[in-house]
Protein backbone atom coordinates (compact mmCIF):
# COMPACT_ATOMS: atom_id res chain seq x y z
CA UNK A 1 0.00 0.00 0.00
CA UNK A 2 2.83 2.40 0.84
CA UNK A 3 4.48 1.65 -2.54
CA UNK A 4 1.22 2.49 -4.30
CA UNK A 5 0.97 5.81 -2.45
CA UNK A 6 4.59 6.68 -3.24
CA UNK A 7 4.10 5.77 -6.91
CA UNK A 8 0.93 7.87 -7.08
CA UNK A 9 2.70 10.80 -5.46
CA UNK A 10 5.63 10.54 -7.90
CA UNK A 11 3.26 10.41 -10.89
CA UNK A 12 1.44 13.48 -9.64
CA UNK A 13 4.73 15.39 -9.36
CA UNK A 14 5.84 14.30 -12.84
CA UNK A 15 2.51 15.17 -14.41
CA UNK A 16 2.64 18.66 -12.92
CA UNK A 17 5.97 19.20 -14.70
CA UNK A 18 4.41 18.55 -18.09
CA UNK A 19 1.23 20.58 -17.74
CA UNK A 20 0.79 23.55 -20.01
CA UNK A 21 1.25 27.11 -18.85
CA UNK A 22 -2.08 28.46 -17.71
CA UNK A 23 -4.23 30.29 -20.20
CA UNK A 24 -3.97 33.31 -17.87
CA UNK A 25 -0.29 33.76 -18.79
CA UNK A 26 -1.06 33.28 -22.49
CA UNK A 27 -3.71 35.99 -22.16
CA UNK A 28 -1.16 38.46 -20.73
CA UNK A 29 1.47 37.98 -23.45
CA UNK A 30 1.21 39.83 -26.76
CA UNK A 31 3.13 38.16 -29.59
CA UNK A 32 4.34 38.94 -33.08
CA UNK A 33 5.87 36.21 -35.20
CA UNK A 34 8.22 38.74 -36.75
CA UNK A 35 8.90 42.34 -37.54
CA UNK A 36 8.65 44.24 -40.80
CA UNK A 37 11.04 44.88 -42.37
CA UNK A 38 12.78 41.81 -41.04
CA UNK A 39 16.51 42.09 -40.42
CA UNK A 40 16.69 39.11 -38.07
CA UNK A 41 14.30 36.24 -37.34
CA UNK A 42 13.00 37.96 -34.19
CA UNK A 43 9.77 37.02 -32.48
CA UNK A 44 8.44 39.88 -30.36
CA UNK A 45 6.78 39.46 -26.96
CA UNK A 46 5.19 42.24 -24.92
CA UNK A 47 3.53 42.19 -21.48
CA UNK A 48 1.75 45.09 -19.81
CA UNK A 49 2.94 45.10 -16.19
CA UNK A 50 0.36 47.72 -15.11
CA UNK A 51 -1.71 50.56 -16.58
CA UNK A 52 1.35 52.64 -17.45
CA UNK A 53 4.29 50.24 -18.07
CA UNK A 54 5.20 47.30 -20.27
CA UNK A 55 8.15 45.01 -20.81
CA UNK A 56 9.07 43.49 -24.12
CA UNK A 57 11.67 41.23 -25.58
CA UNK A 58 12.81 40.17 -29.03
CA UNK A 59 14.09 36.64 -29.34
CA UNK A 60 14.39 33.83 -31.87
CA UNK A 61 12.66 31.49 -29.42
CA UNK A 62 9.21 30.20 -30.36
CA UNK A 63 6.22 30.73 -28.03
CA UNK A 64 6.25 27.23 -26.54
CA UNK A 65 9.91 27.64 -25.57
CA UNK A 66 9.29 31.09 -24.11
CA UNK A 67 6.30 29.87 -22.11
CA UNK A 68 8.40 27.10 -20.57
CA UNK A 69 10.61 29.75 -19.00
CA UNK A 70 8.22 32.70 -18.86
CA UNK A 71 9.28 33.61 -15.31
CA UNK A 72 12.86 34.22 -16.42
CA UNK A 73 11.61 36.48 -19.20
CA UNK A 74 9.20 38.42 -17.02
CA UNK A 75 11.32 38.57 -13.86
CA UNK A 76 14.84 38.10 -15.20
CA UNK A 77 17.73 40.50 -15.51
CA UNK A 78 16.93 41.83 -18.98
CA UNK A 79 17.14 45.55 -19.71
CA UNK A 80 13.41 46.22 -19.93
CA UNK A 81 12.43 43.66 -17.29
CA UNK A 82 14.35 45.59 -14.65
CA UNK A 83 13.03 48.93 -15.84
CA UNK A 84 9.69 48.62 -17.62
CA UNK A 85 8.92 51.10 -20.39
CA UNK A 86 6.49 53.84 -19.31
CA UNK A 87 3.70 54.45 -21.82
CA UNK A 88 0.66 56.62 -22.28
CA UNK A 89 -2.57 55.45 -23.82
CA UNK A 90 -5.18 57.75 -25.29
CA UNK A 91 -8.20 55.76 -26.46
CA UNK A 92 -6.64 53.28 -28.93
CA UNK A 93 -3.25 55.01 -29.29
CA UNK A 94 -0.19 53.94 -27.32
CA UNK A 95 3.04 55.97 -27.14
CA UNK A 96 6.25 55.32 -25.25
CA UNK A 97 9.85 56.45 -25.16
CA UNK A 98 12.62 54.65 -23.33
CA UNK A 99 16.04 56.29 -22.81
CA UNK A 100 18.95 54.27 -21.48
CA UNK A 101 22.32 55.98 -21.03
CA UNK A 102 25.43 53.83 -21.18
CA UNK A 103 28.17 55.28 -19.02
CA UNK A 104 31.95 54.96 -19.05
CA UNK A 105 33.88 53.86 -15.97
CA UNK A 106 34.32 57.52 -15.08
CA UNK A 107 30.56 58.17 -15.27
CA UNK A 108 30.55 60.05 -18.57
CA UNK A 109 27.81 59.20 -21.06
CA UNK A 110 29.26 57.15 -23.90
CA UNK A 111 25.95 56.92 -25.74
CA UNK A 112 22.22 56.86 -25.09
CA UNK A 113 19.88 54.23 -26.45
CA UNK A 114 16.50 55.81 -27.30
CA UNK A 115 13.60 53.51 -28.16
CA UNK A 116 10.29 54.89 -29.38
CA UNK A 117 7.03 52.98 -29.61
CA UNK A 118 4.01 54.29 -31.50
CA UNK A 119 1.12 51.87 -31.37
CA UNK A 120 -2.55 51.49 -32.03
CA UNK A 121 -5.05 48.91 -30.80
CA UNK A 122 -7.12 47.69 -33.76
CA UNK A 123 -9.77 45.17 -32.72
CA UNK A 124 -7.92 42.35 -30.96
CA UNK A 125 -4.55 43.36 -32.44
CA UNK A 126 -1.88 45.85 -31.44
CA UNK A 127 0.22 47.44 -34.18
CA UNK A 128 3.45 49.04 -32.93
CA UNK A 129 6.08 50.96 -34.86
CA UNK A 130 9.36 50.50 -32.98
CA UNK A 131 12.50 52.54 -33.58
CA UNK A 132 15.83 52.33 -31.82
CA UNK A 133 18.16 55.29 -32.10
CA UNK A 134 21.67 55.45 -30.68
CA UNK A 135 22.78 58.94 -29.69
CA UNK A 136 26.54 59.41 -29.48
CA UNK A 137 27.36 62.83 -27.95
CA UNK A 138 30.22 63.80 -30.30
CA UNK A 139 28.94 61.90 -33.37
CA UNK A 140 25.80 61.69 -35.51
CA UNK A 141 22.92 59.58 -34.25
CA UNK A 142 22.31 56.14 -35.70
CA UNK A 143 18.91 54.57 -36.33
CA UNK A 144 18.17 50.94 -37.14
CA UNK A 145 15.03 52.18 -38.89
CA UNK A 146 11.40 51.69 -37.97
CA UNK A 147 10.16 48.15 -37.42
CA UNK A 148 6.45 47.23 -37.40
CA UNK A 149 5.20 44.69 -34.88
CA UNK A 150 1.77 43.18 -35.53
CA UNK A 151 0.93 41.76 -32.11
CA UNK A 152 -1.93 39.55 -30.95
CA UNK A 153 -2.53 37.94 -27.60
CA UNK A 154 -0.69 34.66 -27.43
CA UNK A 155 -3.91 33.00 -26.24
CA UNK A 156 -5.57 33.81 -29.59
CA UNK A 157 -3.00 31.84 -31.59
CA UNK A 158 -3.36 28.13 -32.11
CA UNK A 159 -0.40 25.78 -31.74
CA UNK A 160 2.19 28.52 -31.32
N, C-alpha and C positions, 0 to 999 in steps of 0.2 A: 504494500500500500504506500509506503514511504517513497519507494522508487517511482511509482506512478505519479505521486504529487510532485516530486522533483522533476520528472520528465515534463509534466504539464507546465510547471513554472518555467523551465528552460524554453519550451516552445513558445510560451507567451512572450518572453523576453525577445526571442529571435523574431517573432512575427511583428513586434513593435518596431524593430529596426528596419523592416522592409515596407512599412506602411507609407503611403503617399503623404506629402506635405498637405496640411489642411487647405481646404478651399479658401479659407480666410486669408492666408498668406498670398495665394494666387490672385485674390481679389485686390490686394494692396499693391501688387507689382504691375507697373506699366511696362510694355515690352515692344521693341521694334526689331524686326529681324535684321535690319541693316540701316545704313544711312545713304542719302543721295546728296551729292555724288559720292560713290563709294571709293575710298582710297585704301581701305583695309577691310577685312571681313568682320567688322565689329557688329555685335548685337548690342542693343542699348536697353538698359533697365533703369527705371525711375520709380522712386517710392516717396510719397508725400509723408513727411514725419509729423507734421501738424498743419494748421491752417495758413502758415506763412513760410514754411521751409520744405525743401526736398533734398534727397540725395540721389545720385545717379552714378552709374558706372557703364563703361564700354568694355566689352570683353568678347573673346571669340568663343566663349563657352555657351553651349546651348541651354535652353531653359531647364531641362531636367537636371543637368549638372549644377546649375546655379541653385536650384531649389534644394538640392541635397546639402548644400553648405550655405544656405541663405543667411544664417546668423553671422557668418564671417563676413559676408558682403554688407549686411545692414549694421553690424556692430564692430566691424574690423578696424584696421588702422589706415584705411584709405583716405585720401585727401578730403573728399567731400563727405565721407562718413563722419569724420571727426569735426567737421565744420559744415553743416548743411547749408545749402544755398538759400538765401532769403528771396522770396518772390512776392509779387503783388498780383492779385487777380481782380479784374474788373469785368463782371459778367462772364463772358466766355474767353476773355483775353488773359494771358499769363505772361508776365515779364519778370526777368531776373538778371542780375549782374553779379558775378563773383570775381573778386580781385584777390590774388594771392601773391604777395611779394616774396621773392627769394633773395635772402640776404647773404652777404659774404661773412667770413669769420669775424671781420671787424664791425659788422652790423650795417654796412652800407648796402643799399639796394642794388643787386646785380641786374635783375629784371623783374617785371611784374606780369603775371599771367592773368589776363582779363577774359572771362567767359561770359558771353551774353546769350540769353535764351528769350526768344520771342515765340509764344505759343498761342494756340487757339483750340478750345474744345469744340469739336464738331460731332454732334451725336454722341456715340460711345467711343470716339477716337480723340486723340490729342496730337495735334501737329505742332512740332517745335522746330524752329530754325535756330541752330546752335552755331556760334562762332567763337573761336579761340584766337585771341590776339596776344602776342608777346611784345611787351613794351620794354625796350632797352634804353635806359636814360641817354647815353651819348649817341645812340644809333637809331636808324629808322625802325618803326614797328614792323612786325611780321604777322601776317594772318594766314591761317590754314584754309581760309575760305569758309563760306557758310555751308553747313550740312543740314539736311532736313531729316527729322526723325518722325516717322508715322507710327505713333504708339497706340496700342490697345491694351486693355487689361489682360494680364496673362490668363486669367480665368476664362476669358472669352475664346481663347484659342484651343483647338483640339489637338491632342498628341504633340504638344510642343515641349 
